[in-house]
Amino acid sequence: MHLPDFLKEDWMKDIEIRLTITEDTPILLEIIHAAYAPLESILGRKPRGLRETDDGLQERIEKKTLYSVLKMVKK
């Protein structure tokens, strides 16, 4: 299988891309809300990301349409 060049770079060795699992939901919601919160004052309205819910994420997890990108930390 041919891999794009960026997948061959050293930093990609520490990255895992996988389907999101239910246990990821709390931290994923925290990340989404932290990322979108600053945009509310810029947009003058609540960004869609701030309306994300556990149920919404769980629905996408069950449909297998939500992926997580994880950077592995070496100890």
Secondary structure, DSSP 8 states (H G I E B T S, - for coil): ----GGGGSGGGGGEEEEE--GGGHHHHHHHHHHHHTTHHHHHTS--GGGG--HHHHHHHHHTT--EEEEE----
